[in-house]
């Protein structure tokens, strides 16, 4: 199994507070991704990174920012959480871009009250 | 834009039954197609993929053929087991900056 961890695994927060989710990999993969999973929508790409300090937006990037200061860490920040951001968040990594196999972390369940 | 439509679930089958989960796609280019599987409480795992028309992906007894003429990538397995109970996602990537997933199909296999 690819070495991908996410922290925290569960979080409850209040509307308007900032939240940061962390993805950590031990595989030295170049690409890292953040998705959200919601019923009826499957997974939707939020942001991705193609190298240290290199990031780009996905389909549903509004309200989210990311940072990658080291190869192994990719952070997702909700600057001011809203109830619509209640979701399960998955990090993924790959050696190539999206047409290559992605390896997913275990997920973070976020509840915004 | 690109999109994936897969059959709604849930699907409930008896052990050793034949499985088909339909997936159709809309894309302007020549995407790669994937099936991912999610077991309870876990992240997604790649099940199989195909990168060009008429390619057949296969793994663990599952198969799917990339049909450009019908824009489909249906997942099949001849004899399902209880351990195949999971949520299955069809997905496509056109090599650009996005990956599109279907809504997922939950499969339950009963002994």
Boltz contact constraints between the chains, C-beta under 6 A:
constraints:
  - contact:
      token1: [A, 40]
      token2: [B, 103]
      max_distance: 6.0
  - contact:
      token1: [A, 42]
      token2: [B, 89]
      max_distance: 6.0
  - contact:
      token1: [A, 42]
      token2: [B, 101]
      max_distance: 6.0
  - contact:
      token1: [A, 42]
      token2: [B, 102]
      max_distance: 6.0
  - contact:
      token1: [A, 42]
      token2: [B, 103]
      max_distance: 6.0
  - contact:
      token1: [A, 42]
      token2: [B, 104]
      max_distance: 6.0
  - contact:
      token1: [A, 43]
      token2: [B, 101]
      max_distance: 6.0
  - contact:
      token1: [A, 45]
      token2: [B, 98]
      max_distance: 6.0
  - contact:
      token1: [A, 45]
      token2: [B, 99]
      max_distance: 6.0
  - contact:
      token1: [A, 56]
      token2: [B, 97]
      max_distance: 6.0
  - contact:
      token1: [A, 59]
      token2: [B, 98]
      max_distance: 6.0
  - contact:
      token1: [A, 90]
      token2: [B, 43]
      max_distance: 6.0
  - contact:
      token1: [A, 98]
      token2: [B, 93]
      max_distance: 6.0
  - contact:
      token1: [A, 98]
      token2: [B, 99]
      max_distance: 6.0
  - contact:
      token1: [A, 99]
      token2: [B, 32]
      max_distance: 6.0
  - contact:
      token1: [A, 99]
      token2: [B, 93]
      max_distance: 6.0
  - contact:
      token1: [A, 99]
      token2: [B, 95]
      max_distance: 6.0
  - contact:
      token1: [A, 101]
      token2: [B, 46]
      max_distance: 6.0
  - contact:
      token1: [A, 104]
      token2: [B, 43]
      max_distance: 6.0
  - contact:
      token1: [A, 104]
      token2: [B, 44]
      max_distance: 6.0
  - contact:
      token1: [A, 105]
      token2: [B, 43]
      max_distance: 6.0
  - contact:
      token1: [A, 106]
      token2: [B, 43]
      max_distance: 6.0
  - contact:
      token1: [A, 107]
      token2: [B, 43]
      max_distance: 6.0
